[in-house]
Amino acid sequence: MNRTELADRISIENGISRKEAKRWIDGVLKAVSESLGSEGKVLLRGFGTFEVRQHREKRVRNPNTGEMLLLLTRKVVVFRPSGPLKESLGQLHGPDVAENRQDGGEAAYTERNPGKSDPPHSHQREPN
């Protein structure tokens, strides 16, 4: 769903114009952005938490050139869904959600990636 589709849905459900819905969306996003900048965290009960986290600097390799680079300290925004949101997603997707599967989600991986039998993380390295 993009911003316009969201505005359409809000306008229909609340009996307001699309323009008014877009103003509300812009206001909410501005408030969330400003709060993240000043407080570092926005909690929306029943939906989830947006939080600013700091990643330490680390050395990385450019895969194209092999050159070692220093990735500087940076801030990133993470989102953690609340329990009710997780539950509603589980209900939307039924028992096939990877966390609820007895096989740890491997069958879900093969359903999404026909022709590949195992998810990338499923292979264990043999000891030398």
N, CA, C and O atoms as a Tinker XYZ file with bonds, in Angstrom:
   512  protein
     1  N      0.851000   -1.165000    0.000000    73     2
     2  CA     0.000000    0.000000    0.000000    64     1     3
     3  C      0.904000    1.237000    0.000000    63     2     4     5
     4  O      1.847000    1.325000    0.786000    81     3
     5  N      0.610000    2.178000   -0.877000    73     3     6
     6  CA     1.380000    3.424000   -0.911000    64     5     7
     7  C      0.571000    4.548000   -0.249000    63     6     8     9
     8  O     -0.547000    4.331000    0.217000    81     7
     9  N      1.154000    5.745000   -0.216000    73     7    10
    10  CA     0.542000    6.877000    0.479000    64     9    11
    11  C     -0.842000    7.222000   -0.089000    63    10    12    13
    12  O     -1.773000    7.492000    0.669000    81    11
    13  N     -0.974000    7.213000   -1.402000    73    11    14
    14  CA    -2.254000    7.548000   -2.031000    64    13    15
    15  C     -3.318000    6.508000   -1.695000    63    14    16    17
    16  O     -4.458000    6.865000   -1.397000    81    15
    17  N     -2.958000    5.224000   -1.740000    73    15    18
    18  CA    -3.908000    4.160000   -1.392000    64    17    19
    19  C     -4.318000    4.265000    0.077000    63    18    20    21
    20  O     -5.479000    4.046000    0.423000    81    19
    21  N     -3.359000    4.602000    0.931000    73    19    22
    22  CA    -3.666000    4.789000    2.344000    64    21    23
    23  C     -4.620000    5.967000    2.530000    63    22    24    25
    24  O     -5.585000    5.870000    3.289000    81    23
    25  N     -4.357000    7.074000    1.843000    73    23    26
    26  CA    -5.235000    8.241000    1.932000    64    25    27
    27  C     -6.640000    7.901000    1.433000    63    26    28    29
    28  O     -7.629000    8.325000    2.031000    81    27
    29  N     -6.733000    7.143000    0.348000    73    27    30
    30  CA    -8.047000    6.719000   -0.164000    64    29    31
    31  C     -8.803000    5.909000    0.886000    63    30    32    33
    32  O     -9.989000    6.133000    1.127000    81    31
    33  N     -8.108000    4.980000    1.497000    73    31    34
    34  CA    -8.754000    4.125000    2.498000    64    33    35
    35  C     -9.215000    4.937000    3.708000    63    34    36    37
    36  O    -10.327000    4.755000    4.202000    81    35
    37  N     -8.348000    5.834000    4.178000    73    35    38
    38  CA    -8.709000    6.676000    5.327000    64    37    39
    39  C     -9.892000    7.579000    4.975000    63    38    40    41
    40  O    -10.804000    7.758000    5.782000    81    39
    41  N     -9.870000    8.142000    3.773000    73    39    42
    42  CA   -10.962000    9.044000    3.388000    64    41    43
    43  C    -12.301000    8.303000    3.313000    63    42    44    45
    44  O    -13.327000    8.833000    3.739000    81    43
    45  N    -12.293000    7.102000    2.782000    73    43    46
    46  CA   -13.528000    6.310000    2.679000    64    45    47
    47  C    -14.025000    5.902000    4.065000    63    46    48    49
    48  O    -15.211000    6.042000    4.366000    81    47
    49  N    -13.129000    5.401000    4.902000    73    47    50
    50  CA   -13.531000    4.896000    6.218000    64    49    51
    51  C    -13.972000    6.006000    7.166000    63    50    52    53
    52  O    -14.731000    5.755000    8.102000    81    51
    53  N    -13.497000    7.248000    6.929000    73    51    54
    54  CA   -13.799000    8.334000    7.860000    64    53    55
    55  C    -14.658000    9.436000    7.255000    63    54    56    57
    56  O    -14.946000   10.432000    7.918000    81    55
    57  N    -15.067000    9.267000    6.006000    73    55    58
    58  CA   -15.939000   10.244000    5.370000    64    57    59
    59  C    -15.304000   11.610000    5.189000    63    58    60    61
    60  O    -15.972000   12.634000    5.330000    81    59
    61  N    -14.004000   11.628000    4.874000    73    59    62
    62  CA   -13.298000   12.888000    4.625000    64    61    63
    63  C    -12.709000   12.848000    3.226000    63    62    64    65
    64  O    -12.678000   11.794000    2.590000    81    63
    65  N    -12.242000   13.991000    2.747000    73    63    66
    66  CA   -11.660000   14.037000    1.407000    64    65    67
    67  C    -10.272000   13.398000    1.406000    63    66    68    69
    68  O     -9.629000   13.279000    2.449000    81    67
    69  N     -9.821000   12.990000    0.217000    73    67    70
    70  CA    -8.479000   12.429000    0.079000    64    69    71
    71  C     -7.446000   13.473000    0.487000    63    70    72    73
    72  O     -6.443000   13.142000    1.120000    81    71
    73  N     -7.686000   14.730000    0.127000    73    71    74
    74  CA    -6.757000   15.807000    0.465000    64    73    75
    75  C     -6.611000   15.939000    1.984000    63    74    76    77
    76  O     -5.506000   16.089000    2.504000    81    75
    77  N     -7.748000   15.880000    2.680000    73    75    78
    78  CA    -7.730000   15.960000    4.145000    64    77    79
    79  C     -7.011000   14.742000    4.736000    63    78    80    81
    80  O     -6.244000   14.881000    5.689000    81    79
    81  N     -7.250000   13.568000    4.184000    73    79    82
    82  CA    -6.580000   12.354000    4.655000    64    81    83
    83  C     -5.066000   12.466000    4.466000    63    82    84    85
    84  O     -4.299000   12.057000    5.338000    81    83
    85  N     -4.636000   13.019000    3.330000    73    83    86
    86  CA    -3.200000   13.200000    3.091000    64    85    87
    87  C     -2.602000   14.169000    4.100000    63    86    88    89
    88  O     -1.472000   13.974000    4.548000    81    87
    89  N     -3.350000   15.216000    4.464000    73    87    90
    90  CA    -2.854000   16.156000    5.476000    64    89    91
    91  C     -2.674000   15.451000    6.824000    63    90    92    93
    92  O     -1.696000   15.699000    7.529000    81    91
    93  N     -3.615000   14.574000    7.180000    73    91    94
    94  CA    -3.503000   13.817000    8.421000    64    93    95
    95  C     -2.296000   12.882000    8.382000    63    94    96    97
    96  O     -1.549000   12.788000    9.355000    81    95
    97  N     -2.109000   12.201000    7.273000    73    95    98
    98  CA    -0.961000   11.296000    7.126000    64    97    99
    99  C      0.330000   12.085000    7.277000    63    98   100   101
   100  O      1.226000   11.687000    8.022000    81    99
   101  N      0.424000   13.224000    6.556000    73    99   102
   102  CA     1.629000   14.054000    6.648000    64   101   103
   103  C      1.873000   14.513000    8.081000    63   102   104   105
   104  O      3.017000   14.537000    8.536000    81   103
   105  N      0.806000   14.879000    8.799000    73   103   106
   106  CA     0.941000   15.321000   10.179000    64   105   107
   107  C      1.450000   14.219000   11.098000    63   106   108   109
   108  O      2.309000   14.453000   11.948000    81   107
   109  N      0.916000   13.023000   10.921000    73   107   110
   110  CA     1.356000   11.894000   11.747000    64   109   111
   111  C      2.825000   11.579000   11.457000    63   110   112   113
   112  O      3.614000   11.395000   12.384000    81   111
   113  N      3.193000   11.518000   10.184000    73   111   114
   114  CA     4.581000   11.198000    9.833000    64   113   115
   115  C      5.541000   12.265000   10.336000    63   114   116   117
   116  O      6.641000   11.945000   10.787000    81   115
   117  N      5.138000   13.531000   10.264000    73   115   118
   118  CA     5.984000   14.617000   10.765000    64   117   119
   119  C      6.165000   14.485000   12.283000    63   118   120   121
   120  O      7.275000   14.641000   12.792000    81   119
   121  N      5.082000   14.201000   12.995000    73   119   122
   122  CA     5.163000   14.056000   14.456000    64   121   123
   123  C      6.052000   12.871000   14.841000    63   122   124   125
   124  O      6.850000   12.974000   15.773000    81   123
   125  N      5.920000   11.756000   14.134000    73   123   126
   126  CA     6.748000   10.577000   14.413000    64   125   127
   127  C      8.217000   10.914000   14.147000    63   126   128   129
   128  O      9.081000   10.602000   14.967000    81   127
   129  N      8.502000   11.543000   13.015000    73   127   130
   130  CA     9.883000   11.900000   12.663000    64   129   131
   131  C     10.494000   12.837000   13.694000    63   130   132   133
   132  O     11.631000   12.635000   14.121000    81   131
   133  N      9.745000   13.863000   14.096000    73   131   134
   134  CA    10.260000   14.818000   15.070000    64   133   135
   135  C     10.484000   14.157000   16.426000    63   134   136   137
   136  O     11.478000   14.438000   17.094000    81   135
   137  N      9.576000   13.289000   16.833000    73   135   138
   138  CA     9.735000   12.594000   18.113000    64   137   139
   139  C     10.931000   11.647000   18.093000    63   138   140   141
   140  O     11.655000   11.534000   19.083000    81   139
   141  N     11.134000   10.975000   16.979000    73   139   142
   142  CA    12.312000   10.104000   16.871000    64   141   143
   143  C     13.590000   10.930000   16.972000    63   142   144   145
   144  O     14.563000   10.504000   17.593000    81   143
   145  N     13.583000   12.112000   16.359000    73   143   146
   146  CA    14.763000   12.968000   16.407000    64   145   147
   147  C     15.049000   13.512000   17.793000    63   146   148   149
   148  O     16.211000   13.632000   18.182000    81   147
   149  N     14.004000   13.843000   18.548000    73   147   150
   150  CA    14.218000   14.444000   19.859000    64   149   151
   151  C     14.232000   13.420000   20.995000    63   150   152   153
   152  O     15.032000   13.544000   21.923000    81   151
   153  N     13.366000   12.418000   20.938000    73   151   154
   154  CA    13.243000   11.462000   22.036000    64   153   155
   155  C     13.825000   10.089000   21.713000    63   154   156   157
   156  O     14.163000    9.327000   22.619000    81   155
   157  N     13.942000    9.773000   20.435000    73   155   158
   158  CA    14.521000    8.497000   20.030000    64   157   159
   159  C     13.573000    7.311000   20.061000    63   158   160   161
   160  O     13.978000    6.188000   19.760000    81   159
   161  N     12.289000    7.549000   20.429000    73   159   162
   162  CA    11.370000    6.413000   20.526000    64   161   163
   163  C      9.929000    6.903000   20.385000    63   162   164   165
   164  O      9.559000    7.940000   20.935000    81   163
   165  N      9.119000    6.142000   19.638000    73   163   166
   166  CA     7.691000    6.427000   19.515000    64   165   167
   167  C      6.949000    5.120000   19.745000    63   166   168   169
   168  O      7.132000    4.154000   19.004000    81   167
   169  N      6.102000    5.095000   20.785000    73   167   170
   170  CA     5.327000    3.917000   21.134000    64   169   171
   171  C      3.881000    4.140000   20.736000    63   170   172   173
   172  O      3.242000    5.081000   21.208000    81   171
   173  N      3.360000    3.281000   19.873000    73   171   174
   174  CA     1.953000    3.318000   19.469000    64   173   175
   175  C      1.319000    2.028000   19.979000    63   174   176   177
   176  O      1.419000    0.984000   19.334000    81   175
   177  N      0.672000    2.103000   21.126000    73   175   178
   178  CA     0.087000    0.908000   21.760000    64   177   179
   179  C     -0.854000    0.193000   20.786000    63   178   180   181
   180  O     -1.671000    0.817000   20.108000    81   179
   181  N     -0.714000   -1.118000   20.740000    73   179   182
   182  CA    -1.542000   -1.921000   19.856000    64   181   183
   183  C     -0.987000   -2.008000   18.441000    63   182   184   185
   184  O     -1.485000   -2.787000   17.629000    81   183
   185  N      0.048000   -1.210000   18.133000    73   183   186
   186  CA     0.647000   -1.242000   16.801000    64   185   187
   187  C      2.119000   -1.629000   16.886000    63   186   188   189
   188  O      2.529000   -2.639000   16.315000    81   187
   189  N      2.921000   -0.827000   17.598000    73   187   190
   190  CA     4.326000   -1.153000   17.732000    64   189   191
   191  C      5.151000    0.041000   18.169000    63   190   192   193
   192  O      4.618000    1.097000   18.512000    81   191
   193  N      6.468000   -0.147000   18.150000    73   191   194
   194  CA     7.400000    0.872000   18.608000    64   193   195
   195  C      8.432000    1.163000   17.525000    63   194   196   197
   196  O      9.048000    0.253000   16.971000    81   195
   197  N      8.606000    2.446000   17.237000    73   195   198
   198  CA     9.684000    2.916000   16.377000    64   197   199
   199  C     10.785000    3.402000   17.316000    63   198   200   201
   200  O     10.512000    4.109000   18.285000    81   199
   201  N     12.033000    3.021000   17.026000    73   199   202
   202  CA    13.120000    3.404000   17.920000    64   201   203
   203  C     14.380000    3.686000   17.109000    63   202   204   205
   204  O     14.663000    3.010000   16.119000    81   203
   205  N     15.133000    4.699000   17.547000    73   203   206
   206  CA    16.413000    5.030000   16.924000    64   205   207
   207  C     17.488000    4.245000   17.655000    63   206   208   209
   208  O     17.586000    4.296000   18.881000    81   207
   209  N     18.285000    3.526000   16.898000    73   207   210
   210  CA    19.420000    2.789000   17.477000    64   209   211
   211  C     20.701000    3.236000   16.794000    63   210   212   213
   212  O     20.704000    3.643000   15.633000    81   211
   213  N     21.774000    3.150000   17.537000    73   211   214
   214  CA    23.080000    3.550000   17.008000    64   213   215
   215  C     23.876000    2.299000   16.660000    63   214   216   217
   216  O     24.063000    1.416000   17.497000    81   215
   217  N     24.338000    2.235000   15.431000    73   215   218
   218  CA    25.213000    1.144000   15.008000    64   217   219
   219  C     26.649000    1.603000   15.136000    63   218   220   221
   220  O     26.988000    2.721000   14.749000    81   219
   221  N     27.496000    0.742000   15.681000    73   219   222
   222  CA    28.911000    1.075000   15.838000    64   221   223
   223  C     29.610000    1.069000   14.485000    63   222   224   225
   224  O     29.122000    0.486000   13.517000    81   223
   225  N     30.749000    1.721000   14.441000    73   223   226
   226  CA    31.524000    1.665000   13.199000    64   225   227
   227  C     32.095000    0.263000   13.044000    63   226   228   229
   228  O     32.381000   -0.429000   14.022000    81   227
   229  N     32.253000   -0.134000   11.782000    73   227   230
   230  CA    32.814000   -1.461000   11.519000    64   229   231
   231  C     33.519000   -1.460000   10.180000    63   230   232   233
   232  O     33.271000   -0.621000    9.313000    81   231
   233  N     34.399000   -2.422000   10.045000    73   231   234
   234  CA    35.126000   -2.568000    8.789000    64   233   235
   235  C     34.349000   -3.512000    7.891000    63   234   236   237
   236  O     33.898000   -4.573000    8.324000    81   235
   237  N     34.197000   -3.114000    6.631000    73   235   238
   238  CA    33.473000   -3.919000    5.653000    64   237   239
   239  C     34.305000   -4.014000    4.381000    63   238   240   241
   240  O     35.205000   -3.205000    4.157000    81   239
   241  N     34.008000   -4.985000    3.569000    73   239   242
   242  CA    34.724000   -5.165000    2.305000    64   241   243
   243  C     33.771000   -4.854000    1.157000    63   242   244   245
   244  O     32.646000   -5.353000    1.120000    81   243
   245  N     34.232000   -4.020000    0.214000    73   243   246
   246  CA    33.472000   -3.755000   -0.998000    64   245   247
   247  C     33.515000   -5.031000   -1.830000    63   246   248   249
   248  O     34.600000   -5.442000   -2.242000    81   247
   249  N     32.375000   -5.676000   -2.094000    73   247   250
   250  CA    32.387000   -6.950000   -2.814000    64   249   251
   251  C     32.859000   -6.834000   -4.260000    63   250   252   253
   252  O     33.313000   -7.821000   -4.841000    81   251
   253  N     32.759000   -5.640000   -4.850000    73   251   254
   254  CA    33.183000   -5.473000   -6.242000    64   253   255
   255  C     34.685000   -5.295000   -6.372000    63   254   256   257
   256  O     35.294000   -5.805000   -7.312000    81   255
   257  N     35.291000   -4.567000   -5.426000    73   255   258
   258  CA    36.719000   -4.253000   -5.542000    64   257   259
   259  C     37.578000   -4.992000   -4.537000    63   258   260   261
   260  O     38.791000   -5.097000   -4.719000    81   259
   261  N     36.966000   -5.508000   -3.477000    73   259   262
   262  CA    37.726000   -6.161000   -2.425000    64   261   263
   263  C     38.339000   -5.165000   -1.448000    63   262   264   265
   264  O     38.984000   -5.568000   -0.480000    81   263
   265  N     38.148000   -3.885000   -1.689000    73   263   266
   266  CA    38.731000   -2.833000   -0.847000    64   265   267
   267  C     38.056000   -2.834000    0.534000    63   266   268   269
   268  O     36.836000   -2.956000    0.643000    81   267
   269  N     38.877000   -2.697000    1.582000    73   267   270
   270  CA    38.351000   -2.602000    2.942000    64   269   271
   271  C     37.940000   -1.161000    3.207000    63   270   272   273
   272  O     38.685000   -0.227000    2.910000    81   271
   273  N     36.757000   -0.991000    3.763000    73   271   274
   274  CA    36.223000    0.339000    4.057000    64   273   275
   275  C     35.815000    0.404000    5.520000    63   274   276   277
   276  O     35.544000   -0.620000    6.148000    81   275
   277  N     35.775000    1.618000    6.053000    73   275   278
   278  CA    35.296000    1.830000    7.408000    64   277   279
   279  C     33.900000    2.416000    7.326000    63   278   280   281
   280  O     33.715000    3.523000    6.822000    81   279
   281  N     32.930000    1.686000    7.814000    73   279   282
   282  CA    31.550000    2.147000    7.859000    64   281   283
   283  C     31.388000    2.876000    9.183000    63   282   284   285
   284  O     31.485000    2.266000   10.248000    81   283
   285  N     31.140000    4.184000    9.118000    73   283   286
   286  CA    31.103000    5.013000   10.309000    64   285   287
   287  C     29.879000    4.732000   11.171000    63   286   288   289
   288  O     28.908000    4.123000   10.721000    81   287
   289  N     29.945000    5.188000   12.422000    73   287   290
   290  CA    28.817000    5.095000   13.330000    64   289   291
   291  C     27.617000    5.767000   12.680000    63   290   292   293
   292  O     27.734000    6.840000   12.088000    81   291
   293  N     26.460000    5.121000   12.798000    73   291   294
   294  CA    25.274000    5.688000   12.166000    64   293   295
   295  C     24.038000    5.339000   12.988000    63   294   296   297
   296  O     24.024000    4.377000   13.755000    81   295
   297  N     23.018000    6.143000   12.803000    73   295   298
   298  CA    21.742000    5.903000   13.465000    64   297   299
   299  C     20.787000    5.264000   12.474000    63   298   300   301
   300  O     20.757000    5.630000   11.299000    81   299
   301  N     20.005000    4.306000   12.955000    73   299   302
   302  CA    19.000000    3.648000   12.128000    64   301   303
   303  C     17.690000    3.612000   12.910000    63   302   304   305
   304  O     17.692000    3.615000   14.141000    81   303
   305  N     16.584000    3.578000   12.192000    73   303   306
   306  CA    15.273000    3.455000   12.813000    64   305   307
   307  C     14.824000    2.005000   12.680000    63   306   308   309
   308  O     14.855000    1.433000   11.590000    81   307
   309  N     14.408000    1.420000   13.795000    73   307   310
   310  CA    13.899000    0.054000   13.782000    64   309   311
   311  C     12.448000    0.075000   14.244000    63   310   312   313
   312  O     12.027000    0.976000   14.969000    81   311
   313  N     11.701000   -0.917000   13.820000    73   311   314
   314  CA    10.299000   -1.042000   14.212000    64   313   315
   315  C     10.089000   -2.414000   14.831000    63   314   316   317
   316  O     10.484000   -3.432000   14.263000    81   315
   317  N      9.464000   -2.428000   16.002000    73   315   318
   318  CA     9.099000   -3.685000   16.657000    64   317   319
   319  C      7.581000   -3.722000   16.771000    63   318   320   321
   320  O      6.997000   -2.876000   17.447000    81   319
   321  N      6.934000   -4.683000   16.126000    73   319   322
   322  CA     5.467000   -4.758000   16.208000    64   321   323
   323  C      5.021000   -5.171000   17.605000    63   322   324   325
   324  O      5.726000   -5.897000   18.306000    81   323
   325  N      3.851000   -4.700000   17.995000    73   323   326
   326  CA     3.287000   -5.055000   19.297000    64   325   327
   327  C      2.668000   -6.443000   19.230000    63   326   328   329
   328  O      2.512000   -7.017000   18.153000    81   327
   329  N      2.319000   -6.972000   20.394000    73   327   330
   330  CA     1.668000   -8.283000   20.461000    64   329   331
   331  C      0.382000   -8.340000   19.658000    63   330   332   333
   332  O      0.187000   -9.276000   18.881000    81   331
   333  N     -0.520000   -7.342000   19.828000    73   331   334
   334  CA    -1.770000   -7.396000   19.049000    64   333   335
   335  C     -1.535000   -7.362000   17.535000    63   334   336   337
   336  O     -2.258000   -8.017000   16.784000    81   335
   337  N     -0.529000   -6.602000   17.083000    73   335   338
   338  CA    -0.242000   -6.575000   15.646000    64   337   339
   339  C      0.285000   -7.925000   15.186000    63   338   340   341
   340  O     -0.114000   -8.423000   14.132000    81   339
   341  N      1.170000   -8.515000   15.962000    73   339   342
   342  CA     1.686000   -9.846000   15.615000    64   341   343
   343  C      0.552000  -10.858000   15.541000    63   342   344   345
   344  O      0.497000  -11.678000   14.625000    81   343
   345  N     -0.357000  -10.792000   16.519000    73   343   346
   346  CA    -1.494000  -11.715000   16.526000    64   345   347
   347  C     -2.377000  -11.530000   15.303000    63   346   348   349
   348  O     -2.816000  -12.506000   14.694000    81   347
   349  N     -2.640000  -10.264000   14.941000    73   347   350
   350  CA    -3.504000  -10.025000   13.786000    64   349   351
   351  C     -2.845000  -10.510000   12.502000    63   350   352   353
   352  O     -3.532000  -10.993000   11.602000    81   351
   353  N     -1.535000  -10.391000   12.404000    73   351   354
   354  CA    -0.843000  -10.910000   11.221000    64   353   355
   355  C     -0.898000  -12.423000   11.184000    63   354   356   357
   356  O     -1.034000  -13.013000   10.112000    81   355
   357  N     -0.794000  -13.058000   12.342000    73   355   358
   358  CA    -0.900000  -14.512000   12.411000    64   357   359
   359  C     -2.272000  -14.978000   11.987000    63   358   360   361
   360  O     -2.405000  -16.005000   11.321000    81   359
   361  N     -3.308000  -14.224000   12.371000    73   359   362
   362  CA    -4.661000  -14.579000   11.992000    64   361   363
   363  C     -4.892000  -14.353000   10.514000    63   362   364   365
   364  O     -5.625000  -15.106000    9.874000    81   363
   365  N     -4.259000  -13.303000    9.957000    73   363   366
   366  CA    -4.420000  -13.034000    8.536000    64   365   367
   367  C     -3.789000  -14.123000    7.696000    63   366   368   369
   368  O     -4.334000  -14.513000    6.663000    81   367
   369  N     -2.633000  -14.619000    8.138000    73   367   370
   370  CA    -1.893000  -15.587000    7.350000    64   369   371
   371  C     -2.151000  -17.024000    7.782000    63   370   372   373
   372  O     -1.681000  -17.957000    7.131000    81   371
   373  N     -2.884000  -17.214000    8.860000    73   371   374
   374  CA    -3.215000  -18.548000    9.316000    64   373   375
   375  C     -2.023000  -19.292000    9.871000    63   374   376   377
   376  O     -1.042000  -18.667000   10.273000    81   375
   377  N     -2.082000  -20.617000    9.903000    73   375   378
   378  CA    -1.036000  -21.418000   10.529000    64   377   379
   379  C      0.246000  -21.496000    9.709000    63   378   380   381
   380  O      1.215000  -22.099000   10.167000    81   379
   381  N      0.290000  -20.911000    8.516000    73   379   382
   382  CA     1.485000  -20.996000    7.688000    64   381   383
   383  C      2.544000  -19.965000    8.037000    63   382   384   385
   384  O      3.595000  -19.933000    7.396000    81   383
   385  N      2.302000  -19.114000    9.040000    73   383   386
   386  CA     3.320000  -18.153000    9.454000    64   385   387
   387  C      4.507000  -18.948000    9.975000    63   386   388   389
   388  O      4.331000  -19.893000   10.743000    81   387
   389  N      5.723000  -18.569000    9.561000    73   387   390
   390  CA     6.920000  -19.360000    9.851000    64   389   391
   391  C      7.092000  -19.683000   11.331000    63   390   392   393
   392  O      7.507000  -20.791000   11.669000    81   391
   393  N      6.780000  -18.732000   12.231000    73   391   394
   394  CA     6.975000  -18.985000   13.651000    64   393   395
   395  C      6.065000  -20.104000   14.152000    63   394   396   397
   396  O      6.410000  -20.793000   15.112000    81   395
   397  N      4.919000  -20.291000   13.523000    73   395   398
   398  CA     3.957000  -21.284000   13.974000    64   397   399
   399  C      4.163000  -22.648000   13.326000    63   398   400   401
   400  O      3.468000  -23.602000   13.674000    81   399
   401  N      5.083000  -22.757000   12.410000    73   399   402
   402  CA     5.266000  -24.007000   11.680000    64   401   403
   403  C      6.159000  -24.952000   12.459000    63   402   404   405
   404  O      7.108000  -24.526000   13.117000    81   403
   405  N      5.856000  -26.214000   12.382000    73   403   406
   406  CA     6.656000  -27.226000   13.064000    64   405   407
   407  C      8.030000  -27.374000   12.408000    63   406   408   409
   408  O      8.984000  -27.790000   13.066000    81   407
   409  N      8.143000  -27.034000   11.107000    73   407   410
   410  CA     9.404000  -27.199000   10.387000    64   409   411
   411  C     10.282000  -25.952000   10.470000    63   410   412   413
   412  O     11.289000  -25.864000    9.768000    81   411
   413  N      9.917000  -24.989000   11.314000    73   411   414
   414  CA    10.729000  -23.784000   11.464000    64   413   415
   415  C     10.633000  -22.844000   10.287000    63   414   416   417
   416  O     11.451000  -21.930000   10.178000    81   415
   417  N      9.685000  -23.023000    9.409000    73   415   418
   418  CA     9.503000  -22.120000    8.286000    64   417   419
   419  C     10.147000  -22.583000    6.993000    63   418   420   421
   420  O     10.036000  -21.902000    5.974000    81   419
   421  N     10.832000  -23.749000    7.012000    73   419   422
   422  CA    11.514000  -24.199000    5.800000    64   421   423
   423  C     10.538000  -24.482000    4.668000    63   422   424   425
   424  O     10.848000  -24.199000    3.511000    81   423
   425  N      9.356000  -25.038000    4.974000    73   423   426
   426  CA     8.370000  -25.298000    3.927000    64   425   427
   427  C      7.867000  -23.996000    3.336000    63   426   428   429
   428  O      7.616000  -23.905000    2.134000    81   427
   429  N      7.718000  -22.979000    4.192000    73   427   430
   430  CA     7.286000  -21.672000    3.699000    64   429   431
   431  C      8.326000  -21.106000    2.743000    63   430   432   433
   432  O      7.974000  -20.466000    1.752000    81   431
   433  N      9.613000  -21.336000    3.030000    73   431   434
   434  CA    10.677000  -20.856000    2.154000    64   433   435
   435  C     10.569000  -21.520000    0.787000    63   434   436   437
   436  O     10.663000  -20.842000   -0.237000    81   435
   437  N     10.375000  -22.829000    0.756000    73   435   438
   438  CA    10.310000  -23.516000   -0.530000    64   437   439
   439  C      9.048000  -23.154000   -1.292000    63   438   440   441
   440  O      9.040000  -23.170000   -2.523000    81   439
   441  N      7.958000  -22.821000   -0.559000    73   439   442
   442  CA     6.748000  -22.382000   -1.243000    64   441   443
   443  C      6.971000  -21.049000   -1.943000    63   442   444   445
   444  O      6.439000  -20.817000   -3.029000    81   443
   445  N      7.763000  -20.165000   -1.318000    73   443   446
   446  CA     8.046000  -18.856000   -1.910000    64   445   447
   447  C      9.168000  -18.924000   -2.937000    63   446   448   449
   448  O      9.284000  -18.037000   -3.783000    81   447
   449  N      9.996000  -19.963000   -2.875000    73   447   450
   450  CA    11.158000  -20.079000   -3.749000    64   449   451
   451  C     11.165000  -21.449000   -4.409000    63   450   452   453
   452  O     11.971000  -22.306000   -4.047000    81   451
   453  N     10.264000  -21.670000   -5.386000    73   451   454
   454  CA    10.195000  -22.982000   -6.025000    64   453   455
   455  C     11.542000  -23.368000   -6.642000    63   454   456   457
   456  O     12.235000  -22.534000   -7.224000    81   455
   457  N     11.891000  -24.631000   -6.506000    73   455   458
   458  CA    13.146000  -25.119000   -7.065000    64   457   459
   459  C     14.296000  -25.052000   -6.076000    63   458   460   461
   460  O     15.353000  -25.629000   -6.331000    81   459
   461  N     14.122000  -24.370000   -4.964000    73   459   462
   462  CA    15.160000  -24.304000   -3.931000    64   461   463
   463  C     14.638000  -25.075000   -2.731000    63   462   464   465
   464  O     13.569000  -24.771000   -2.202000    81   463
   465  N     15.396000  -26.071000   -2.308000    73   463   466
   466  CA    14.886000  -26.932000   -1.254000    64   465   467
   467  C     15.151000  -26.421000    0.150000    63   466   468   469
   468  O     14.368000  -26.711000    1.054000    81   467
   469  N     16.216000  -25.677000    0.368000    73   467   470
   470  CA    16.558000  -25.254000    1.722000    64   469   471
   471  C     16.789000  -23.762000    1.787000    63   470   472   473
   472  O     17.346000  -23.182000    0.855000    81   471
   473  N     16.364000  -23.118000    2.889000    73   471   474
   474  CA    16.683000  -21.708000    3.051000    64   473   475
   475  C     18.191000  -21.532000    3.194000    63   474   476   477
   476  O     18.877000  -22.472000    3.597000    81   475
   477  N     18.724000  -20.358000    2.876000    73   475   478
   478  CA    20.166000  -20.146000    2.905000    64   477   479
   479  C     20.802000  -20.447000    4.248000    63   478   480   481
   480  O     21.953000  -20.882000    4.280000    81   479
   481  N     20.115000  -20.239000    5.349000    73   479   482
   482  CA    20.693000  -20.432000    6.671000    64   481   483
   483  C     20.592000  -21.867000    7.172000    63   482   484   485
   484  O     21.079000  -22.159000    8.264000    81   483
   485  N     19.986000  -22.762000    6.425000    73   483   486
   486  CA    19.716000  -24.098000    6.946000    64   485   487
   487  C     20.920000  -25.033000    6.845000    63   486   488   489
   488  O     20.940000  -26.070000    7.508000    81   487
   489  N     21.917000  -24.698000    6.039000    73   487   490
   490  CA    23.076000  -25.574000    5.881000    64   489   491
   491  C     24.098000  -25.295000    6.964000    63   490   492   493
   492  O     24.434000  -24.139000    7.223000    81   491
   493  N     24.585000  -26.326000    7.587000    73   491   494
   494  CA    25.618000  -26.188000    8.598000    64   493   495
   495  C     26.947000  -26.528000    7.937000    63   494   496   497
   496  O     27.030000  -27.455000    7.131000    81   495
   497  N     27.997000  -25.766000    8.285000    73   495   498
   498  CA    29.331000  -26.055000    7.741000    64   497   499
   499  C     29.917000  -27.280000    8.412000    63   498   500   501
   500  O     29.770000  -27.482000    9.618000    81   499
   501  N     30.576000  -28.084000    7.617000    73   499   502
   502  CA    31.265000  -29.253000    8.160000    64   501   503
   503  C     32.538000  -28.788000    8.837000    63   502   504   505
   504  O     33.228000  -27.925000    8.294000    81   503
   505  N     32.881000  -29.327000   10.011000    73   503   506
   506  CA    34.151000  -28.951000   10.647000    64   505   507
   507  C     35.319000  -29.430000    9.805000    63   506   508   509
   508  O     35.256000  -30.491000    9.183000    81   507
   509  N     36.401000  -28.631000    9.789000    73   507   510
   510  CA    37.601000  -28.989000    8.993000    64   509   511
   511  C     38.404000  -30.076000    9.646000    63   510   512
   512  O     39.433000  -30.488000    9.111000    81   511
